[in-house]
């Protein structure tokens, strides 16, 4: 069993940088969302999770789930066959799937490991222009950390798995760049 490392309080899931001056916060035990304008609040607000809201949110949206796996302040990334950039492991949900079901299925398909469902922790939701798509197509990447069992092995469409640092930021998709920034600002990703 590979466990997720202990992280400083407030380092994951507290605040995600807003885009175009808007952001939203999960409030209350029922998980309602409030839309707010202006700069996003500082990290470390107990019980809150902030997600980017953009003008692009009203355009075509690709809904994806990703696994953030950190080791020695590096993040696991993948490159699919025929692609020119690296992506965080994960993918699109199938009809009727929950985030957890999508995460477990996608990671098993791509990396041949089993996510430990009891260890899944929400990191946040990030939005950006979808790589390789026409203008106005946005990808929303909802990210989770989790432990796993098995040995990481590239499978199906995955041609390569690699450990990346902030120096590799220009080698990843636009939404992954935002996630790299988030991890780096919290000292979870090294130079």
LUMMAR-569028 format. One record per residue (C-alpha): residue number from 0; residue in three letters; y, z, x. Coordinates in Angstrom, 1 decimal, m for minus. Example, Ala and Ser with C-alpha at 12.3 -4.5 7.8 and 13.67 -1.06 7.14 Angstrom:
<lolums>
   seq   type        y        z        x
     0    Ala     m4.5      7.8     12.3
     1    Ser     m1.1      7.1     13.7
</lolums>
This chain:
<lolums>
   seq   type        y        z        x
     0    Unk      0.0      0.0      0.0
     1    Unk      3.4     m1.0      1.4
     2    Unk      6.1      1.3      0.1
     3    Unk      9.7      0.5     m0.2
     4    Unk     11.9      2.4      2.4
     5    Unk     14.0      5.4      1.3
     6    Unk     17.6      4.2      1.0
     7    Unk     20.8      6.1      0.8
     8    Unk     21.9      7.1     m2.7
     9    Unk     24.1      4.5     m4.4
    10    Unk     23.0      1.8     m1.9
    11    Unk     21.2     m0.3     m4.5
    12    Unk     22.0     m1.1     m8.0
    13    Unk     25.3      0.6     m8.2
    14    Unk     27.9     m2.1     m7.8
    15    Unk     27.6     m5.8     m7.5
    16    Unk     30.7     m7.8     m6.6
    17    Unk     32.4     m9.5     m9.4
    18    Unk     33.5    m13.1     m9.4
    19    Unk     36.8    m14.6    m10.7
    20    Unk     38.1    m11.0    m11.3
    21    Unk     35.6    m10.1    m14.0
    22    Unk     32.6     m7.9    m14.0
    23    Unk     30.5     m5.9    m16.4
    24    Unk     28.9     m2.5    m16.2
    25    Unk     25.7     m1.2    m17.8
    26    Unk     26.7      1.9    m19.8
    27    Unk     24.8      4.5    m21.8
    28    Unk     21.1      5.1    m22.0
    29    Unk     20.6      2.1    m24.2
    30    Unk     21.9     m0.2    m21.5
    31    Unk     24.9     m1.6    m23.3
    32    Unk     27.3     m3.8    m21.3
    33    Unk     31.0     m3.5    m21.1
    34    Unk     33.2     m6.4    m19.9
    35    Unk     36.0     m5.4    m17.6
    36    Unk     38.6     m7.2    m15.6
    37    Unk     40.1     m6.5    m12.2
    38    Unk     38.3     m5.5     m9.0
    39    Unk     34.8     m4.0     m9.5
    40    Unk     34.6     m0.2     m8.8
    41    Unk     33.4      1.2     m5.6
    42    Unk     29.6      1.7     m5.0
    43    Unk     27.9      5.0     m5.9
    44    Unk     28.8      5.4     m9.6
    45    Unk     25.8      7.3    m11.0
    46    Unk     24.0      5.5    m13.8
    47    Unk     26.0      2.3    m13.5
    48    Unk     24.9     m1.2    m12.6
    49    Unk     27.6     m4.0    m12.3
    50    Unk     26.8     m7.7    m12.7
    51    Unk     29.1    m10.7    m12.0
    52    Unk     30.5    m12.4    m15.1
    53    Unk     32.1    m15.8    m14.4
    54    Unk     33.5    m18.8    m16.3
    55    Unk     30.3    m20.5    m15.2
    56    Unk     28.4    m18.0    m17.4
    57    Unk     29.2    m20.1    m20.4
    58    Unk     27.7    m23.2    m18.7
    59    Unk     24.1    m24.1    m18.1
    60    Unk     22.3    m21.0    m16.8
    61    Unk     19.1    m20.8    m14.8
    62    Unk     17.5    m17.3    m15.2
    63    Unk     15.6    m16.2    m12.2
    64    Unk     13.9    m13.0    m10.9
    65    Unk     13.8    m12.1     m7.2
    66    Unk     12.1     m9.6     m5.0
    67    Unk     14.2     m8.0     m2.3
    68    Unk     11.9     m6.8      0.4
    69    Unk     13.6     m5.2      3.4
    70    Unk     12.0     m4.3      6.8
    71    Unk     13.9     m3.2      9.9
    72    Unk     17.1     m4.2      8.1
    73    Unk     15.8     m7.8      7.7
    74    Unk     15.1     m9.4      4.3
    75    Unk     12.0    m11.4      3.5
    76    Unk     12.8    m15.0      2.5
    77    Unk     10.9    m18.2      1.8
    78    Unk     11.3    m21.9      2.1
    79    Unk      9.6    m24.2     m0.4
    80    Unk      8.0    m27.4      0.6
    81    Unk     10.7    m30.2      0.7
    82    Unk     13.6    m27.7      0.6
    83    Unk     16.3    m27.4      3.2
    84    Unk     17.4    m23.8      2.6
    85    Unk     15.7    m20.4      2.3
    86    Unk     15.4    m18.5     m1.0
    87    Unk     14.5    m15.0     m1.8
    88    Unk     11.0    m14.9     m3.2
    89    Unk     10.7    m15.1     m7.0
    90    Unk     11.3    m17.6     m9.7
    91    Unk     12.0    m18.5    m13.3
    92    Unk     10.6    m16.5    m16.1
    93    Unk      8.1    m18.1    m18.5
    94    Unk      8.7    m17.9    m22.3
    95    Unk      8.3    m14.3    m23.5
    96    Unk      8.0    m12.7    m20.1
    97    Unk      9.8     m9.5    m19.1
    98    Unk     11.5     m9.2    m15.8
    99    Unk      8.6     m7.1    m14.5
   100    Unk      6.0     m9.6    m15.7
   101    Unk      7.9    m12.5    m14.0
   102    Unk      8.3    m10.5    m10.8
   103    Unk      4.6     m9.6    m10.5
   104    Unk      3.5    m13.2    m11.4
   105    Unk      5.9    m15.0     m9.1
   106    Unk      5.4    m12.9     m6.1
   107    Unk      1.6    m13.1     m6.4
   108    Unk      1.8    m16.9     m6.8
   109    Unk      4.2    m17.4     m3.8
   110    Unk      3.1    m14.7     m1.4
   111    Unk     m0.5    m13.7     m2.4
   112    Unk      0.4    m10.0     m2.8
   113    Unk      0.4     m7.6     m5.7
   114    Unk      3.7     m5.8     m6.7
   115    Unk      3.2     m2.1     m7.4
   116    Unk      4.8     m2.0    m10.9
   117    Unk      5.4      1.7    m10.7
   118    Unk      7.7      1.3     m7.6
   119    Unk     10.0     m1.4     m9.0
   120    Unk     13.7     m0.6     m8.7
   121    Unk     16.5     m2.8    m10.2
   122    Unk     18.9     m3.9     m7.4
   123    Unk     21.3     m5.9     m9.5
   124    Unk     22.1     m9.3    m11.0
   125    Unk     24.0    m12.0     m9.1
   126    Unk     25.4    m15.3    m10.2
   127    Unk     26.5    m18.5     m8.3
   128    Unk     26.4    m22.3     m8.4
   129    Unk     22.7    m23.3     m8.4
   130    Unk     21.8    m25.0     m5.1
   131    Unk     20.8    m28.6     m5.5
   132    Unk     22.2    m28.8     m9.1
   133    Unk     25.3    m30.5    m10.5
   134    Unk     28.6    m28.5    m10.8
   135    Unk     28.5    m26.0    m13.6
   136    Unk     24.9    m25.1    m13.4
   137    Unk     24.7    m21.4    m12.6
   138    Unk     21.8    m19.4    m11.4
   139    Unk     21.5    m15.7    m12.4
   140    Unk     19.3    m13.9    m10.0
   141    Unk     18.1    m10.5    m11.2
   142    Unk     16.8     m8.7     m8.2
   143    Unk     14.3     m5.9     m7.7
   144    Unk     12.8     m3.9     m4.8
   145    Unk      9.2     m2.8     m4.9
   146    Unk      6.2     m1.8     m2.9
   147    Unk      3.1     m4.1     m2.7
   148    Unk     m0.5     m4.3     m1.7
   149    Unk     m2.0     m7.2      0.3
   150    Unk     m1.0     m9.3      3.2
   151    Unk      2.1    m11.6      2.9
   152    Unk      0.9    m15.2      3.0
   153    Unk      2.7    m18.3      2.0
   154    Unk      1.0    m19.8     m1.1
   155    Unk      1.5    m22.6     m3.6
   156    Unk      4.9    m24.3     m3.1
   157    Unk      5.9    m21.9     m0.3
   158    Unk      5.9    m23.7      3.1
   159    Unk      7.2    m20.8      5.2
   160    Unk      8.0    m17.1      5.0
   161    Unk     10.6    m15.6      7.3
   162    Unk     12.5    m12.4      8.0
   163    Unk     16.3    m13.1      7.9
   164    Unk     19.4    m11.2      9.0
   165    Unk     23.1    m11.6      8.2
   166    Unk     23.3    m14.2     11.0
   167    Unk     21.1    m16.4      8.9
   168    Unk     23.5    m16.4      5.9
   169    Unk     24.3    m20.1      6.2
   170    Unk     20.6    m21.0      5.9
   171    Unk     20.2    m19.6      2.4
   172    Unk     21.2    m20.7     m1.2
   173    Unk     24.7    m19.8     m2.6
   174    Unk     23.4    m16.9     m4.8
   175    Unk     21.4    m15.5     m1.8
   176    Unk     24.6    m15.5      0.2
   177    Unk     26.1    m13.1     m2.3
   178    Unk     23.0    m11.0     m2.2
   179    Unk     23.1    m11.0      1.7
   180    Unk     26.8     m9.8      1.5
   181    Unk     25.8     m7.0     m0.9
   182    Unk     23.0     m5.8      1.4
   183    Unk     25.1     m6.1      4.5
   184    Unk     28.0     m4.2      3.0
   185    Unk     25.6     m1.3      2.3
   186    Unk     24.2     m1.5      5.9
   187    Unk     20.8     m2.6      4.6
   188    Unk     20.9     m5.9      6.4
   189    Unk     21.7     m6.2     10.1
   190    Unk     23.8     m8.7     12.0
</lolums>
